Amino acid sequence: MSELIMPEERHFEWSLKTIPTTHFEIVKKENGQFCVVLNHSLLRGCTSEMIHWWFLHFAKMKVKLIDIPGYESKTVPAYYLWHPSDHYGVSLSGELGPGDTAKAGASIHIQEAMQYLKHGWKYPVDNKLKIFYCGPDGWAMGKAIPFLGKVMVLRIHYKDVYDAQTVVGVHYHYEIVIGAPGNHALVRFVNQKIGSHFSTEFFEAWHLHNVIEVGTFENFLPALFAQRDDRQNLAYSKDMNPIGPDANEQVGFDQALFEKRVQGYRDSVDAHEFQGWEQPTFLV
């Protein structure tokens, strides 16, 4: 991907989140599998309904940036709002839902680079993945190989957090399993090949990338969601940025759940089976 030219950084003047606002751990299995658990919190007016709407539409949406330096009055992919510097492009293909929305069974092609301003194209993503689940409580996508089954599943789950009857934020939880299940020679060979790209260093760079990516929901998503009835004319300007608590005073919503899931991956025989993306309601 080094031949691609990354779009210029977008200076939205957002307070970007940092690593201490999350819980994060990598679990390595004996057969070469990688398991990643990342636990976020979202405040500033975000709801699960907004996030579900985003996942349905973001790959096809465009937004006019009213007053962003270098992008004044330019219409760009909505994907550019989801990270100010690391996103190159995204597309959907296959059978889509109503209005060209994402749905289970479709494919999504993601092109981005982890911490591009620091690493350039050292840690790229250029993957076409199958969408396994796209529901009001989560998202899952990945890749399978004949005879071995799933070798990559990225699973997100989110739910509203309440204070009395009022939604105060979203519990946003991310888990990844890289590598085939089992422990015979072919599995270990495949997992070694996959692991040569998805290394510990890659996921350490991904960690901050994802912290920033998810955190930006607080800044732009409420404004876009408010315009959802006119999705062909979405616009964003800096004065739409909500006023709220300092982003870096937050931390992942549920450390006990995070630790339980990490231990579950350590103890699991098959990390994909433990991940259980088919049952996305594990946040209780």
Backbone hydrogen bonds in HBPLUS format (Angstrom, degrees):
<---DONOR---> <-ACCEPTOR-->    atom                        ^
c    i                          cat <-CA-CA->   ^        H-A-AA   ^      H-
h    n   atom  resd res      DA  || num        DHA   H-A  angle D-A-AA Bond
n    s   type  num  typ     dist DA aas  dist angle  dist       angle   num
A0004-LEU N   A0001-MET O   2.86 MM   3  5.52 163.5  1.88 124.2 129.8     1
A0010-ARG N   A0084-PRO O   2.85 MM  74  4.88 163.0  1.88 144.0 149.6     2
A0021-THR N   A0018-THR O   3.06 MM   3  5.95 166.2  2.08 129.3 133.7     3
A0022-THR N   A0019-ILE O   3.09 MM   3  5.94 160.6  2.13 133.4 134.1     4
A0023-HIS N   A0039-ASN O   3.13 MM  16  5.06 153.5  2.20 136.2 144.4     5
A0039-ASN N   A0023-HIS O   2.86 MM  16  5.06 159.4  1.90 147.8 154.4     6
A0025-GLU N   A0037-VAL O   3.04 MM  12  5.53 145.7  2.16 151.8 159.0     7
A0037-VAL N   A0025-GLU O   3.02 MM  12  5.53 162.1  2.06 160.4 165.9     8
A0027-VAL N   A0035-CYS O   2.67 MM   8  4.91 165.8  1.69 152.3 156.9     9
A0035-CYS N   A0027-VAL O   2.79 MM   8  4.91 140.9  1.94 148.0 158.0    10
A0029-LYS N   A0033-GLN O   2.94 MM   4  5.08 169.0  1.95 147.9 150.6    11
A0032-GLY N   A0029-LYS O   3.02 MM   3  5.46 161.5  2.06 118.5 120.7    12
A0034-PHE N   A0178-ILE O   2.87 MM 144  5.00 159.0  1.92 145.6 152.7    13
A0178-ILE N   A0034-PHE O   2.86 MM 144  5.00 165.7  1.88 148.8 153.3    14
A0036-VAL N   A0176-ILE O   2.86 MM 140  4.97 158.4  1.91 143.3 148.7    15
A0176-ILE N   A0036-VAL O   2.91 MM 140  4.97 153.2  1.98 139.0 145.5    16
A0038-LEU N   A0174-TYR O   2.83 MM 136  5.03 160.0  1.87 158.4 157.7    17
A0174-TYR N   A0038-LEU O   2.78 MM 136  5.03 173.4  1.78 165.0 165.8    18
A0040-HIS N   A0172-TYR O   2.79 MM 132  5.09 166.2  1.81 169.2 170.1    19
A0253-PHE N   A0040-HIS O   3.44 MM 213  6.27 166.9  2.46 113.3 109.5    20
A0042-LEU N   A0170-VAL O   2.95 MM 128  4.95 139.1  2.12 145.1 153.4    21
A0170-VAL N   A0042-LEU O   2.79 MM 128  4.95 147.9  1.89 133.7 143.2    22
A0046-CYS N   A0043-LEU O   3.26 MM   3  5.78 158.2  2.31 117.0 123.1    23
A0051-ILE N   A0047-THR O   3.24 MM   4  6.64 157.8  2.30 147.1 152.8    24
A0052-HIS N   A0048-SER O   2.89 MM   4  6.11 163.6  1.91 156.5 160.5    25
A0053-TRP N   A0049-GLU O   3.02 MM   4  6.18 159.5  2.06 144.8 150.6    26
A0054-TRP N   A0050-MET O   2.91 MM   4  6.20 152.5  1.98 146.4 154.4    27
A0055-PHE N   A0051-ILE O   3.01 MM   4  6.33 164.0  2.03 155.4 157.5    28
A0056-LEU N   A0052-HIS O   3.05 MM   4  6.28 151.6  2.13 149.0 156.9    29
A0057-HIS N   A0053-TRP O   3.18 MM   4  6.31 149.8  2.27 146.5 153.6    30
A0057-HIS N   A0054-TRP O   3.10 MM   3  5.32 121.9  2.46 100.1 114.1    31
A0058-PHE N   A0054-TRP O   2.73 MM   4  5.29 164.3  1.75 166.6 165.6    32
A0102-ALA N   A0056-LEU O   2.87 MM  46  4.76 159.4  1.91 130.7 137.3    33
A0060-LYS N   A0057-HIS O   2.97 MM   3  5.79 153.3  2.05 131.0 137.9    34
A0061-MET N   A0058-PHE O   3.33 MM   3  5.09 145.8  2.45  94.8 104.3    35
A0078-ALA N   A0061-MET O   2.97 MM  17  5.41 172.5  1.98 128.3 127.5    36
A0063-VAL N   A0076-VAL O   2.81 MM  13  5.49 160.1  1.85 161.1 166.9    37
A0076-VAL N   A0063-VAL O   2.87 MM  13  5.49 163.6  1.90 149.5 146.9    38
A0064-LYS N   A0234-LEU O   2.94 MM 170  6.25 168.7  1.95 136.6 139.0    39
A0236-TYR N   A0064-LYS O   2.81 MM 172  6.20 152.0  1.88 167.2 167.0    40
A0065-LEU N   A0074-LYS O   2.89 MM   9  5.63 165.0  1.91 158.0 155.7    41
A0073-SER N   A0065-LEU O   2.66 MM   8  5.31 128.8  1.91 144.4 156.5    42
A0066-ILE N   A0236-TYR O   2.85 MM 170  5.98 161.0  1.89 152.7 158.7    43
A0071-TYR N   A0068-ILE O   2.78 MM   3  5.28 157.9  1.83 145.0 149.9    44
A0074-LYS N   A0071-TYR O   2.89 MM   3  5.24 160.4  1.93 141.2 136.2    45
A0080-TYR N   A0077-PRO O   2.93 MM   3  5.74 163.9  1.96 123.5 127.5    46
A0081-LEU N   A0078-ALA O   2.91 MM   3  5.58 154.2  1.98 118.7 126.0    47
A0082-TRP N   A0079-TYR O   3.17 MM   3  5.31 140.0  2.34  99.7 110.6    48
A0113-ALA N   A0086-ASP O   3.01 MM  27  5.24 154.4  2.07 146.3 154.1    49
A0088-TYR N   A0111-GLN O   3.02 MM  23  5.44 153.3  2.09 143.7 145.9    50
A0089-GLY N   A0111-GLN O   3.05 MM  22  5.12 164.2  2.08 138.8 141.1    51
A0111-GLN N   A0089-GLY O   2.87 MM  22  5.12 151.2  1.95 169.0 160.3    52
A0091-SER N   A0109-HIS O   3.02 MM  18  5.23 143.0  2.16 137.1 147.5    53
A0109-HIS N   A0091-SER O   2.86 MM  18  5.23 163.9  1.88 152.5 158.0    54
A0093-SER N   A0107-SER O   2.95 MM  14  5.23 149.9  2.04 147.4 149.8    55
A0107-SER N   A0093-SER O   2.95 MM  14  5.23 173.9  1.95 145.9 147.8    56
A0097-GLY N   A0101-THR O   2.77 MM   4  4.68 167.7  1.79 143.2 142.3    57
A0100-ASP N   A0097-GLY O   3.09 MM   3  5.44 120.2  2.47 149.6 142.8    58
A0101-THR N   A0097-GLY O   3.36 MM   4  4.68 151.3  2.44 100.7 106.5    59
A0106-ALA N   A0103-LYS O   3.15 MM   3  5.85 166.7  2.17 137.6 141.1    60
A0105-GLY N   A0131-ILE O   2.80 MM  26  5.50 166.4  1.82 155.6 157.0    61
A0131-ILE N   A0106-ALA O   2.85 MM  25  5.61 174.4  1.85 165.5 164.0    62
A0108-ILE N   A0129-LEU O   2.81 MM  21  5.37 160.3  1.85 156.7 163.3    63
A0129-LEU N   A0108-ILE O   2.82 MM  21  5.37 161.7  1.86 157.5 153.4    64
A0110-ILE N   A0127-ASN O   2.93 MM  17  5.57 159.7  1.98 158.8 158.1    65
A0127-ASN N   A0110-ILE O   3.14 MM  17  5.57 133.0  2.37 152.2 157.7    66
A0112-GLU N   A0125-VAL O   2.99 MM  13  5.22 153.3  2.07 141.6 148.1    67
A0125-VAL N   A0112-GLU O   2.81 MM  13  5.22 150.5  1.90 156.6 150.6    68
A0114-MET N   A0123-TYR O   2.88 MM   9  5.34 172.8  1.89 151.5 151.7    69
A0118-LYS N   A0115-GLN O   3.02 MM   3  5.56 140.4  2.18 113.7 124.4    70
A0119-HIS N   A0115-GLN O   2.83 MM   4  5.93 171.8  1.83 163.4 166.3    71
A0120-GLY N   A0116-TYR O   2.72 MM   4  4.34 147.8  1.83 126.8 130.3    72
A0122-LYS N   A0119-HIS O   3.24 MM   3  5.51 156.8  2.30 120.8 127.5    73
A0130-LYS N   A0142-GLY O   2.80 MM  12  5.35 157.5  1.86 166.3 159.0    74
A0142-GLY N   A0130-LYS O   2.86 MM  12  5.35 149.4  1.95 143.1 153.0    75
A0132-PHE N   A0140-ALA O   2.78 MM   8  5.27 145.7  1.90 129.3 139.4    76
A0133-TYR N   A0140-ALA O   3.16 MM   7  4.86 161.3  2.19 134.0 131.4    77
A0140-ALA N   A0133-TYR O   2.95 MM   7  4.86 153.4  2.02 137.1 133.8    78
A0135-GLY N   A0138-GLY O   2.97 MM   3  5.35 160.1  2.01 150.8 156.8    79
A0138-GLY N   A0135-GLY O   3.32 MM   3  5.35 166.9  2.33 105.3 109.1    80
A0158-TYR N   A0137-ASP O   3.07 MM  21  5.44 163.4  2.10 133.0 136.0    81
A0139-TRP N   A0156-ILE O   2.98 MM  17  5.13 156.7  2.03 137.4 142.2    82
A0156-ILE N   A0139-TRP O   2.74 MM  17  5.13 169.5  1.75 169.2 169.4    83
A0141-MET N   A0154-LEU O   3.00 MM  13  5.43 152.7  2.08 145.7 154.3    84
A0154-LEU N   A0141-MET O   2.75 MM  13  5.43 171.3  1.76 172.3 175.1    85
A0143-LYS N   A0152-MET O   2.84 MM   9  5.15 146.4  1.95 137.8 145.4    86
A0151-VAL N   A0143-LYS O   2.90 MM   8  5.93 162.6  1.93 148.4 153.8    87
A0152-MET N   A0143-LYS O   3.28 MM   9  5.15 138.3  2.47 152.7 145.9    88
A0145-ILE N   A0149-GLY O   2.83 MM   4  5.23 161.0  1.87 139.1 139.8    89
A0148-LEU N   A0145-ILE O   3.12 MM   3  5.51 143.4  2.26 123.7 134.7    90
A0149-GLY N   A0145-ILE O   2.83 MM   4  5.23 145.5  1.95 174.8 163.8    91
A0179-GLY N   A0151-VAL O   2.62 MM  28  4.46 170.9  1.63 141.5 138.7    92
A0153-VAL N   A0177-VAL O   2.97 MM  24  5.39 153.8  2.04 149.9 157.7    93
A0177-VAL N   A0153-VAL O   2.95 MM  24  5.39 156.3  2.01 149.2 157.1    94
A0155-ARG N   A0175-GLU O   2.74 MM  20  5.18 176.4  1.74 173.4 172.5    95
A0175-GLU N   A0155-ARG O   2.79 MM  20  5.18 162.3  1.82 159.0 163.7    96
A0157-HIS N   A0173-HIS O   2.83 MM  16  5.25 158.0  1.87 154.5 161.2    97
A0173-HIS N   A0157-HIS O   2.81 MM  16  5.25 176.6  1.81 169.6 170.5    98
A0159-LYS N   A0171-HIS O   3.04 MM  12  5.35 143.0  2.19 135.8 147.1    99
A0171-HIS N   A0159-LYS O   2.82 MM  12  5.35 163.5  1.85 167.4 166.4   100
A0161-VAL N   A0169-GLY O   2.86 MM   8  5.27 159.1  1.91 142.2 139.4   101
A0168-VAL N   A0161-VAL O   2.78 MM   7  5.81 163.4  1.80 158.5 164.4   102
A0163-ASP N   A0166-THR O   2.79 MM   3  5.28 155.8  1.85 152.8 160.0   103
A0166-THR N   A0163-ASP O   3.07 MM   3  5.28 166.7  2.09 126.0 126.8   104
A0188-ARG N   A0184-HIS O   3.04 MM   4  6.34 166.5  2.06 161.2 165.2   105
A0189-PHE N   A0185-ALA O   2.94 MM   4  6.13 153.5  2.01 146.9 154.5   106
A0190-VAL N   A0186-LEU O   2.90 MM   4  6.15 168.3  1.92 155.1 157.8   107
A0191-ASN N   A0187-VAL O   2.86 MM   4  6.03 168.1  1.88 157.1 160.7   108
A0192-GLN N   A0188-ARG O   2.93 MM   4  6.02 145.1  2.05 138.7 148.0   109
A0193-LYS N   A0189-PHE O   3.03 MM   4  6.34 154.5  2.09 149.2 155.6   110
A0194-ILE N   A0190-VAL O   2.95 MM   4  6.25 164.4  1.98 155.8 159.8   111
A0195-GLY N   A0191-ASN O   2.81 MM   4  5.82 157.4  1.86 141.2 148.7   112
A0196-SER N   A0192-GLN O   3.04 MM   4  6.19 124.1  2.37 136.2 148.5   113
A0196-SER N   A0193-LYS O   3.25 MM   3  5.30 142.4  2.40  95.6 105.9   114
A0197-HIS N   A0194-ILE O   3.11 MM   3  5.84 156.5  2.17 117.3 123.3   115
A0198-PHE N   A0194-ILE O   3.10 MM   4  6.34 173.2  2.11 154.2 153.9   116
A0203-PHE N   A0199-SER O   3.08 MM   4  6.45 163.2  2.11 153.5 156.0   117
A0204-GLU N   A0200-THR O   2.90 MM   4  6.15 142.8  2.04 147.0 158.1   118
A0205-ALA N   A0201-GLU O   3.06 MM   4  6.31 153.6  2.13 145.6 151.7   119
A0206-TRP N   A0202-PHE O   2.78 MM   4  6.07 151.8  1.85 145.4 155.1   120
A0207-HIS N   A0203-PHE O   2.87 MM   4  5.92 142.9  2.01 136.5 144.8   121
A0209-HIS N   A0205-ALA O   3.26 MM   4  6.48 165.0  2.28 148.2 152.7   122
A0210-ASN N   A0206-TRP O   2.74 MM   4  5.93 161.6  1.77 163.2 166.2   123
A0211-VAL N   A0207-HIS O   2.90 MM   4  6.16 154.3  1.97 151.4 159.5   124
A0212-ILE N   A0208-LEU O   3.00 MM   4  6.18 164.5  2.02 154.2 156.7   125
A0213-GLU N   A0209-HIS O   2.90 MM   4  6.06 162.6  1.93 146.1 151.9   126
A0214-VAL N   A0210-ASN O   2.87 MM   4  5.89 174.7  1.88 153.3 153.9   127
A0215-GLY N   A0211-VAL O   3.03 MM   4  5.91 152.9  2.11 135.7 144.4   128
A0216-THR N   A0212-ILE O   2.99 MM   4  6.17 141.1  2.15 150.1 158.1   129
A0217-PHE N   A0214-VAL O   3.12 MM   3  5.72 154.6  2.19 114.2 121.4   130
A0218-GLU N   A0215-GLY O   3.13 MM   3  5.96 145.1  2.26 120.0 125.4   131
A0219-ASN N   A0216-THR O   2.86 MM   3  5.17 137.2  2.05 107.7 120.0   132
A0220-PHE N   A0216-THR O   3.16 MM   4  6.52 161.5  2.20 167.4 171.0   133
A0221-LEU N   A0217-PHE O   3.00 MM   4  4.99 142.5  2.15 128.2 139.5   134
A0224-LEU N   A0220-PHE O   3.09 MM   4  6.38 158.6  2.14 156.8 163.4   135
A0225-PHE N   A0221-LEU O   2.85 MM   4  5.91 170.9  1.86 162.9 165.7   136
A0226-ALA N   A0222-PRO O   3.11 MM   4  6.17 145.3  2.23 138.0 146.0   137
A0227-GLN N   A0224-LEU O   2.88 MM   3  5.24 146.9  1.99 108.1 118.6   138
A0228-ARG N   A0225-PHE O   3.11 MM   3  4.99 162.9  2.14 111.8 111.9   139
A0230-ASP N   A0227-GLN O   2.91 MM   3  5.70 165.6  1.93 128.9 133.8   140
A0233-ASN N   A0230-ASP O   2.96 MM   3  5.73 167.2  1.97 126.8 130.9   141
A0240-MET N   A0237-SER O   2.95 MM   3  5.63 163.8  1.97 121.5 126.3   142
A0241-ASN N   A0238-LYS O   3.17 MM   3  5.63 165.5  2.19 113.0 117.5   143
A0249-GLU N   A0246-ASP O   3.09 MM   3  5.62 163.9  2.12 120.8 121.9   144
A0250-GLN N   A0247-ALA O   3.39 MM   3  5.98 166.1  2.41 114.2 117.0   145
A0258-PHE N   A0254-ASP O   3.08 MM   4  6.33 161.8  2.12 147.7 153.3   146
A0259-GLU N   A0255-GLN O   2.89 MM   4  6.13 165.1  1.92 154.0 156.5   147
A0260-LYS N   A0256-ALA O   2.96 MM   4  6.14 153.4  2.04 144.1 152.0   148
A0261-ARG N   A0257-LEU O   2.88 MM   4  6.12 160.3  1.92 156.9 161.1   149
A0262-VAL N   A0258-PHE O   2.98 MM   4  6.23 161.4  2.01 153.0 158.4   150
A0263-GLN N   A0259-GLU O   2.99 MM   4  6.14 165.4  2.01 147.6 151.5   151
A0264-GLY N   A0260-LYS O   2.92 MM   4  6.09 147.3  2.03 140.5 150.4   152
A0265-TYR N   A0261-ARG O   3.05 MM   4  6.37 150.3  2.14 148.6 154.8   153
A0266-ARG N   A0262-VAL O   3.09 MM   4  6.44 155.3  2.15 147.3 154.4   154
A0267-ASP N   A0263-GLN O   2.96 MM   4  6.18 152.9  2.04 150.2 157.0   155
A0268-SER N   A0264-GLY O   2.98 MM   4  5.89 124.7  2.29 138.1 151.5   156
A0273-GLU N   A0270-ASP O   3.09 MM   3  5.35 118.5  2.49 102.0 116.3   157
A0274-PHE N   A0270-ASP O   3.09 MM   4  6.47 158.6  2.14 153.8 160.0   158
A0275-GLN N   A0271-ALA O   2.90 MM   4  6.07 154.6  1.96 145.4 152.7   159
A0276-GLY N   A0272-HIS O   3.20 MM   4  6.50 157.7  2.25 148.3 151.8   160
A0279-GLN N   A0276-GLY O   2.96 MM   3  5.67 164.9  1.98 123.1 127.9   161
